[in-house]
Amino acid sequence: MEIQRLNDLQTLVSLSKRRGFVFQSSEIYGGLTSCWDYGPLGAQFKWNVKQAWWRAMTRRPDIVGLDAAILMHPKVWEASGHVEGFTDPLVDCKNCKNRFREDTALVNGKVICPKCESSDVTEARNFNLMFKTHMGPLESEGSVVYLRPETAQGIFVNFENVATSMRRKVPFGIAQIGKSFRNEITPGNFTFRTREFEQMEMQYFVKPGTDEEWFNTWKQLRWDFYKTLGLSEEKLRYEEHGPDELAHYAKAAFDVQYEFPMGWQELEGVHNRSDFDLSQHQKFSSKKLEYFDPATNEKYIPYVIETAVGCDRLALALLCDAYREEITHKDGKKDVRVVMGFKPELAPIKAAVLPLSKKPDLQELSHKIYSDLSEGIDVEYDEAQSIGKRYRRQDEIGTPLCLTVDFDSLEDKKVTVRHRDAMTQDRVKMENIKSYIQDKLKNFDQ
Ligand code: GAP
């Protein structure tokens, strides 16, 4: 059997639409560029991704969660440096009117339009990526607020609240999942770079001087996390930012990169933000954000090690990684089985209940199995089309197990369990089916 992995994003875009993972936003109106809606399976899948991240973070005794508002006091973005410095250099091509980022179009030091290859382009203008809106009915300068471009600032401004209310001692971390917005000049590659996206960020507050050690610890922990999610190790790598590439707040930074079909790209950033953010907020708010260490009687502004990943981007990496085509030839005919080989933890549906036919007694028994299992397991009931087509659909949405209820089931009270990857089948007693599924999902052999 030949295995073909995903080599173009368009194949995944089609599968996502066909099977209900991701749809173009506002499609009936012609779509809205770079905005995507998660369909029923995509929403469940993304939820599973978030849960895996949330668990990995907040099940540690030293990390607590937070859910801050998207709209924040405008001074936050002055303090953070975003009003001044969160810009991209925007260039227009005079020949074809294409608009692009200067830094992505440099060839031998010259700016070349990526679309028509003309060098007749405008001077770069700095374009702020924050979305501006107005709070209240008056659109005056005084009512300007921004849609947050990162979730991190909600954590910094709540540092004192969390430390006090949760009686936390440094080192400790705050984790948050939420929407962020950036008016990107060149969004694209499906859900990879969009203007509205979800981030999963964790800020870990440490004593100055211990920051480099914690930075290395978090680099390793994040790598381990991606391995537990099942991402192929050969498609993961670390890239260190050079001094010219560091963000305005960062003392050191590493990207975890994944090899997407369009090449190696950033998945997550691990940053040493020093005491930049808390110092800035202390200065701009005039509120003391120093930490008093009761063990040593010292006062200091903690350093921050940040881990920041886009939820949509991680979901995309996992979708790309899970995709495989199994190609076989029989009697001169080519057969392609498409499988999304998710780890069971991430699969939107864990098991499908499939009556062999629509005969009422099979339906009744299948409904009963479905309702027993659906307490505690994400199961789906499907009786449309032939059993072969239904298996193929479940393979394409990554369902680890299919339960077929056939005429023998009425007599022997057993169902056939088909395994997604090996396609082997077991006959299992109905009374044991729940524990059988739970056991197989836990000890899944891919
Ligand atoms: N608080 C630090 C911060 O936001 P970042 O490297 O700008 O750092 C972190 O963003 C992660 O958020 C990125 O690694 C990426 O996964 C995700 N991300 C950033 N911009 C994005 C966009 N326009 N669309 C989708 N995901 C994005």
Residues whose N, C-alpha, C, O or C-beta is under 5 A from the ligand:
A	BS01	GAP	P149 E150 A152 R182 E184 T191 F192 R193 T194 F197 Q199 E266 L267 E268 G269 A308 V309 G310 R313
